[in-house]
Each structure stands twice: as C-alpha cells, then as structure tokens.
Amino acid sequence: MTSAPAFPIYPHRHLLGIKDLSPGDIELLLDRAEKAVAISRQPEKKTSTLRGRTQINLFYESSTRTQSSFELAGKRLGADVMNMSVASSSVKKGETLIDTAMTLNAMRPDILIIRHSSAGAAALLAQKVGCAVVNAGDGAHEHPTQALLDALTIRRAKGRIGRLTVAICGDILHSRVARSNIILLNALGAAVRVVAPSTLLPSGIRDMGVTVYNSMAEGLKGVDVVMMLRLQRERMAGAMVPSVREYFRYFGLDSEKLKAANDGALVMHPGPMNRGVEIASEIADGPQSVIQEQVEMGVAVRMAVMEALLDPRRDPEGRA
Amino acid sequence: MRTPAVGTTVFENARVVDPSRGLDERGTVIVVDGVIAAAGASAANQGMPEGATVIDCRGRAVMPGLVDGRVFIGEPGGEHRETIASASAAAAAGGVTSLVMMPDTNPIIDEVSLVEFVLRTARDTAMINIHPAAAVTRHLEGQELTEFGLMREAGAVAFTDGRNSIRSPLVMRRALTYARDFGAVVANETQDADLAGAGVMNEGLFASWLGLPGIPREAEAIPLERDLLLARLTGSAYHAAKISTSLSAGAIARAKNDGAKVTAGISINHLSLNENDVGEYRTFFRLSPPLRAEDDRLAMVEAVRDGTIDIIVSSHDPQDVDTKRLPFADAADGAIGLETLLGAALRLHHNGDVPLLRLVELLSTAPARLFGLPGGTLKPGSPADLILVDLDEPWVVREADIRSRSKNTCFEGARLQGRVLQTLVAGRTIFTAA
C-alpha cells in the first residue's frame, strides 16, 4: 500500500447507478477523485493500489472514449486490464449476456466494467458474478461515472454544486447521462432544468425533479452550467426532429443563446460532439467550455470508483 | 370430451356456487356417471343414491371447473416450454377443467390438420378439455384469412391471431364478416405496432426512470376503437381478448351500449399487479399488454364489477430462461398462470371487490358461454367438470411446486388465499390436493 487511505470505506459493492448513492457516497467519490487528479498530473502516474487485480472491460457498444478512460484509470492504479470488445467476439454470435458473464466470472476478475445497449444490463450482470461491477452506461438508464465526472468538473470550477442552476439540453429521452445527472445534481442540492423539444422528453419528466423548458432563451436564463447532450444521428432526420438545421436553429448552443446564461457559465458536453448540430464550434472551443477538463476528470473519477470498490480494508481477500 | 367416470359421487355439506343459475347456497352436488344429476339446496331431497361415494365438504365450495379462455402452450414446436400434457396437469391443479389454446405454436394452428393434431394430442395426453383456437390469418401474418369453416368443423372454438394484433382494418373487417356466417367469434389482442414502437413496459414516469421505452395506453385503445367500429358495422361477434386500461373499458362499455356483439377479457395479472411490480427490471413481469399504473388496475376491477369485462383469463404463457433471463428490453413477454388463476382471482373476493358468484361467472360460466363450450355450469345434465375449493386456505406460491414446465410466474412467493382441493373432469377426479 502506498499510503494509509484517509477516506471512509465506500459502502457499496457495485456502482450500478447514481440512484443507489447517498450525497455522502457521492462526496466521498469526488474527494477520492481529487486525489486521483493529482496522481494523473505527476510525471510518474502509475500507482500500485490495484496491483495484482484484474479489470475486464466488457463493451457491448463501442465507445473509444469511455473504454480508454476506464482502461487508463485501471492502468494508473496498477491493475491488469483486459478489453473484451464484443464486435469481434462470440457475444455477437448469440451468446447471452449471462453466459458471457459466467465465463468471464470463471476467470476470477476483481472488477467488471460493462457498457450495454439495454437498460438494466449492468444490474443483471451484477447478480450473476462474484466481483465488483461498474456500469459504464446501460441503455437509456444510467451512466454513473459520467455524472460523477461532470460533478467533479463543476465542483472544481465553481467550488460547489449546491445552489447552482444547471440546464441539461437536448435528447433527454434517450440519455442515460441526463438521468444520472438529474439524480446526482438533485442529491447535491443543485436546481436542474431540462431544455429540449417535447419529442425528446420522456413521459413524466415534470415529476423527475426538473423544471422543463422548450426554449433555450428561457431555459438558459441565469444558469451557472449548460450541459449539452449528443443527438444520435438516427434521431435527426425526421424521426424525432425534422432536420439538423431546424434542431440547431432552436436547440444548438451558439454564442447568442449562451448569452442568456450567467457570465462565466460552464459549457459541458459528454462527447463525442456533433459540431454544428447540438453545439457550435466556437462554443465548444471557447473560453467557457470545460469539455477537455471533463475528459481529464473522467479518468480521475474512474480511478476513484475502482479504488473505492476494491478497498482492501473492506474485503481483504479481494473477493466478496 | 373426456370419457365419463362410471358411478355416483355425492358432495354433501357443500357451498354450491353455480353462476349459471345464480346459486350460492348450502347444499349437495350429485354426480352420476360423469354427469351432474343435481346440484343445490334441494339436490338431496330425493334421498341419497345407493352405492354412492359420499364426500363431506364441510362447508367448502363446489363450483364449476374454471374455463380459461386464453392459454399459450408450447406444443407443437416449443415442448421445452410446455406440452399439452404439462399444461393439462398445471390446469388440473389450478382448478381449470377446460381451456382455449392459442394458435401461436410452431407450426401455427392455421389449418385443419393442426386443429386435429391438437385435439388428438389432447385426447391422448391431457386430463382436461383442450379447445384449440385457430389463427385468423395464415401464418399469423395478418394478410390472408384461414379456413374458418373447415377449422370450426374440425373443432376450433374461436379465431385469433394470438399474440399478434391484426393490423389491417380491411383484414379485420373481412374476418369479422366471414366469421359471422359460421357463428364464430373473432378475438384480437389490440396493440398498435407503430405507436407501441420499441416499447417494453407501460409508458410513464416509472419507465422513464428505468430508461425503458414505454407503450402508451392509446396503443391498445386506438386499434380497439377501430375493431369496435367494425364490429358495429358487421354485426359480428368480436372479443377484445386482453384489455388493460380505462380507455379500453370505456370503449367496450360504449360499444355494448350501442348493442354491438362485443365482449372483453382481461388477464388476472392486470387485475392483481401494476407497473411497479416490474421493480428492478424483473422480466417475469414483462407482459403484453404491459402491466399498467395502479389507476388503470383499479379501473379494471371496476370494469369487472360493473359487467364491462366478461371473462378473466390466465393468459398462461410459458417462457424459459432462454427467453426470460435477459436484459428487460430483450426478454420475451408473458407469464404462466394456470395454477395461480383461482388463488389470485379470489383476492378480489376476499377483499370485497367482487362477489364470489360474479367472480366464478367470469372465470367459468361466461367463458364457456362465450366460446360455446360444455362446462361452466352445475346444471343437471352437464358434464361433471367441477372443483372442490377451500376458499380460505392460505398458501404460498413456490417455484418448486409449479407443475408447468416453465416457471415464469408473477406470483413467486405470493400469499394467496383459496385453494383447489379436488378437480373433476367428466366426473373423474384428476387432481387431489396433497
């Protein structure tokens, strides 16, 4: 062990969703992530916290960004990292999630990172394996490490999360990022708005702890943070919105719309961006953008999560 | 029809429940050679028949065996999920003495030879009465009509595309018109495929938090309204097979009020459970139509009470781990229900929602009448398809006790009150509780 950890023991076995976390759990992970940021900024980035531990990344949806972020996080902690990219494996050939889980479980990993297109897939996997499971995005359900990295980015830039006003803009309906963020930001006392055309809002959105706006001018008025969401290509042409140009006209973030927000409001995006669809390049690359910081915080948050889940004080054998 | 038993059996000191005659009274039921000779308070007036086997019911209920109007079975083609024999054993334990089997098999019941196959297999392997429903359209594809006349003659009791909702209004109109000539009822589970889209559970806040695409209530009501207009137009017998929302109940009530020959069914699941039972992606609660909000469940109970809904079915749909042990959105719809139908339905009696006589009517007498089946009555001269029930006995549903080949019950661990003690088909005892 490099240093005696001063953090309280994290009380959960898995990270499946923000919904399962108390405000204290969230703060603990953010505090741990601060330490990981420092490690990542040292010339010598490798630690031995997870030396000898095995991490498997099981990605049913390809995601270069999230997968490499988890991979790097594991490597910086000294874990052995294996990537199972599903596009090139038997999983594509009809093996069920459970069968794959059982197979991987037999290899005795310490932590499984899963990304899957079906909501609830991470929870299903967690029921069947003996190791810690981290949800790296399940359908339109949750993406907890994204919400945590967003929170860390905001907290570092603004010094707090409570009493801030955050607008989440775009495809709320299909977005796991939006759901995780709505839960987390509410838990830490922020006021949450959603701004979107009604076709991209889920049923019952008004009871989800947010204020709903259908206009950027109104929705961004006086906000401290503007969080843009990616609009999937297949949803652009006629299905959910009539066209890219109409979407950008009303819901794309440009300098004109951003003026409604508070001075110094943060601009965030979980990536990958569609420049000219949900966000103008001048904004994405502009002074208010913290999109690059989000990427950096992503690695730190994932280090924090894995360290917390594999805390040796909780589970000296390394397995539950 | 099953071979009748020989001999005389007398059920005395029974609570005789016979909705076909409005009876719910202390009395006796006498069965002679597989046929009901007498049932009711005055049945024992002519004295006890000689050489009879006498069963003292000690106040327990004797009622017509249940007639389950909507049951999916895996045979032919999916015998690992359920066979006609295993469904029959499950039915017997649940007090179901007749069932209508859906045509969603492989091959599909869309021609005479398949109707005959089912009846032959049932004769050879089943203890209860199995009545096939045949497909409305060939291959359940919603395009070409099947041979209603020939299949009806062969023994098909109704026409339905099973899990598939008939999409084309033109096909539905022709099916209704043609079925009228043969006195056949056309049953449809209505769900608009476009509006339901990729939906896998009831649309609403609960689905939104789970990140699951929802199915709006209107996806059921819109094609139902269409069907009801066509039933008015054609004057044919139309059965809304499984309704689940107050919108649908309102539509049925209006059509009945207009004099249309329409009836409606509901699965016991939609009277017992709501969308919250899905919990954390529990796939056994993935049903079609989806479990709805509590408001709708209450509206359905009211529709049962006020006569809008005519029959209660199990919608027994065996699925195995291959189709259920998957992420929620990838899993199959359906739950088994033959063994829990009565116990779950009796909750409505015990909590005062629906009187016992009305409940038994919906579970037995009304479906028998609707599909033109013998049974569903204790009238003298009827086949002795009956059950002895302890209405109050509590029991817990355990997977280990399930007789069905598939274990996908919505009632695992549920405490039910009311248990079948004995089941008779044509006077023959086919099930006795341990």
Interface residues (C-beta under 8 A of the other chain):
Chain A: K19 T96 L97 I98 H116 S118 A119 G120 A121 A123 L124 D138 G139 A140 H141 E142 R176 R179 P202 S203 G204 I205 D207 M208
Chain B: E203 G204 L205 F206 A207 S208 W209 L210 G211 L212 P213 G214 P216 E280 Y281 D322 R325 L326 P327 F328 A329 D330
